Amino acid sequence: METRKGSYVLVTFEGGGSVAPVITLARKLMWEGHAVRVVSDECNRGEALAAGAQFSPWSRAVNRAERGRDHEPVRDWEVADGFAGICLLLDVQIVGRAEDYARDMIEILREHPADLVLVNDLIPGAMMGCEALGQPFAILGCHPLTWPVVDGMLPLGPGLPPPQTPDDEAMIRDIRAGIMATFDERLPLYNSMRANLGLQPLAHLADQIFAARQFLMATSWAYDFAPAVLPDFFAYVGPQLDDNLWSQPWASPFAPDDTRPLALVSFSTTFQDQANMIQQVIDGLATLDLRAVVTLGGAIRPNEVRAARNVHVVESAPHNQLLKEASLVINHGGHGTVMKAAIAGLPQLIIPHGRDQHDNAMRIGHRGAGLTLERGADAAAIRAAALRLLTEADFAKNARALGERIRASYTEDDIVRAVEALAAGDVGNERAA
């Protein structure tokens, strides 16, 4: 029986990997004949319209007019460490502007009713707005689970490996409790905003997610560190990895008969003060017998790095096309880049800069599919790591095996079938343990 054609509102913000999965989902839903509206920062209007979706920008909430460091309110590259960066995100966006997101959401949905809203997991204010309206919604997470609410799921941030001993498990419980306490330091403010909308207070900030019909995780269980059985409320639906529609067409500068291995270098489409790190990578690769392509992603200006004879620097290029030729990927550990490389079965050198990047690096390194260096690594360390990844066969073997497991763990229409079922009310909203 043909699925009833519905209307969907997809809610996100300009945050690098938070945009492409939404545009990918929009494309898939529209292919099935559904109507789709994307809600995001003004700078994402062009991508949404190019995909064929309708678009509404934030008005009261954080609304970046353009991509880039000059328009970024969460300047986490200026704080001391990753924990301070998470606190900044909480204060500036997640909690600090929650009521603004809620009121924008209410206004948009009153003008553009929807069968179901899909909300990025880092915008609880939009969830609050849906709850106040009685609007059915689900959550879309574009990386490993942010909210520390599932027993056996590693908390995001520290880059932890799976526990091996009871002491490891106790440490993980303590870290989860600490993260929850950090979130709940903002709970009085958040509950005051809920009261302004006529909603009851929450016991924990994380409880906001349970107003949703389900939490869809746009990644793979074969990649993630997850317990064997998850509460029904959480579901893996596979990574959503279309290239950014603003990526420029790719024309290789290398000779057609150049058989040297190709390295793809990508360090985020958002600014994390990564220019010096990219330069160290370029300098490290300059003396190796390989070709390399560095994509700056709009975050770094071309005049902030110097290319090398064998290293070509471009503002952007379609990664999915380059990955077909590549033998190695060097990146910052963002979920989208890591997952694209993993699915392609390529070894990775990951140099995390914060956010969820240490966690993604751990998931690759733990499977023997790559190496991790600390931010600040010099050209010599990068050269040595890249050489290992290209010459030690186990890295390529493990990367191919991981890619095969991930590809076998989902189908491209899993997320569409899940969303359609949620819109129809076919849900199992069981809270996490």
Protein Blocks (a to p, Z undefined) as FASTA:
>chain_A
ZZdddddddddddehjlmmmmmmmmmmmmmnopacdddddfklmmmmmmnopacdddfkl
ccdfbgcjklcfblfklmmblmlmmmmmmmmmmmmmmmmmmmmmmmmmmmmgcfbdcddf
klmklmmmmmmnopacddddfbdcfblcbghiacehjlpacdfbfklmmmmmmmmmmmmm
mmmmmmmmmmmmmmmnopacdfbfklmmmmpmbdcddbdfklmccdfbdcfkbccebjaf
bdcfkbccdddfbdfklcbdcddddehjbdehlmmmmmmmmmmmmmpccdddddeklmac
fklpccdfklccdfbdcfklmmmmpcbdcdehiaklmmmmmmnopacddddfbjjlmmmm
mmmmmnopaccddehiafklmmmmmmmmmmmmklmmmmmmmmmmmmmmpcfklmmmmmmm
mmnopacddddZZ
